[in-house]
Amino acid sequence: MGYNFSKRTNHFTLPKQWASMRVAKQLEEETGKKIIHFEKGDYQGDDFETPQHILDATIEALEAGYVRYDPGPGLTELREYIARETMKDRRPGTQPEDVIITAGAKNALTMTLLTLLEDGDEVVFPNPGYPPDEVWAKYANAKIHHTPLNKGDWQYDLAKLDKMITDKTKLLIINTPQRPNGQLVENPEEIAEIVLKHPDLLVITDEIFSQVIYDGKEHKTIASIPEMKDRCIVIDTWSKTYAMTGWRIGFAVANQEIITKLSIFLQDSITNVAAFIQRAAFEAISGPQDWTIEKRELLQDKRDLMVKGLNEVPGIECVAPPGSFYCFPDISGTGLTSQEFTDKLVVEAGVAVVAGTAFGTQGEGFSRITYALSDDDIHQGIERMKKLFAK
Ligand SMILES: Cc1ncc(COP(=O)(O)O)c(C=O)c1O
């Protein structure tokens, strides 16, 4: 029997950026050989367990009865804390009513895109960027434009951005620290100048790695510019800051009118993020932050190890990214395309990575490599790569 699916889902395909993970898993099952997982957008291994005090708070919350429906934008104490502390410098003047708790950043992004976009609206994405956003923009029948980031430093080309944005543009998407390349958006003030020329233009600022920034650098956001406060939807998550990727909890901060719409969306779709998870998230955000600080240092060491190793592989050049847990090396010296590089590496060396092109056309010649895993796996993966490309 053929099913008559909604035409709006015609563009649905399994996520490209997870294709390598699927191939790696299949190879592992078929051959029994250990694959080195440089492709995952997640923490791996014993170095990155969710902190114990957060696990304890979860159990306490379950025992205290946080197990019922709790429709609405989220637990009051959590929204208050985010407004008062988390957003203090990132969006001064934030009120609890400007905050909604969502099932991860992805859920916040989906709801925001579906709430704001409609037929023919123009939306500007970075290239390379975060593909799931585009799925929902397409679903809403919006017109997608890609603003190329400068290859190498991955900053916005302001002249091109200025030209691309018109009065028909409804949304600009920024992510900083950027995925997939780990670079920080250095010039939010200049981007804001362009945005402010257009009275109705809004900005989604996806800041999921806001706490994973190295070398003493600081997170900068366009939402902190006073004129941008009500033009921005700031999105963040517990996933990367506290190794809570599977817990599915994040938040969005924006003008109350937007948050009220999102709250209705949330209540009519998933009702609420599990109440005991919200309590655990409160402990995470308001309790001791030692884990986040220690792991940031550990990740910085792992980044250095990975960057040094990658630069020793023939045909690969890698700069040290200041944020996230990804490297985005230039692999063009191997003479392969991004996809050929990915396929050869997993089949011939048992190392899984993600092709740069999974994040947009500008990713050609690059590869996304995760270093949030054990030092042993980093060493092993690099050795396998050196051997393969020494041939
Ligand atoms: C840019 C970006 N936004 C959003 C997400 C989703 O985050 P969450 O786990 O909170 O849904 C990811 C996940 O890696 C991401 O890279």
The ligand as an ORCA input file, in Angstrom:
! r2SCAN-3c Opt
* xyz 0 1
  C      24.132     24.332     16.124
  C      23.324     23.348     16.911
  N      22.108     23.718     17.338
  C      21.332     22.866     18.057
  C      21.761     21.595     18.390
  C      20.860     20.693     19.168
  O      21.113     20.774     20.547
  P      20.191     20.013     21.599
  O      20.922     18.765     21.988
  O      20.041     20.912     22.757
  O      18.898     19.744     20.931
  C      23.022     21.159     17.954
  C      23.490     19.814     18.298
  O      24.623     19.442     18.189
  C      23.820     22.064     17.202
  O      25.045     21.706     16.774
*
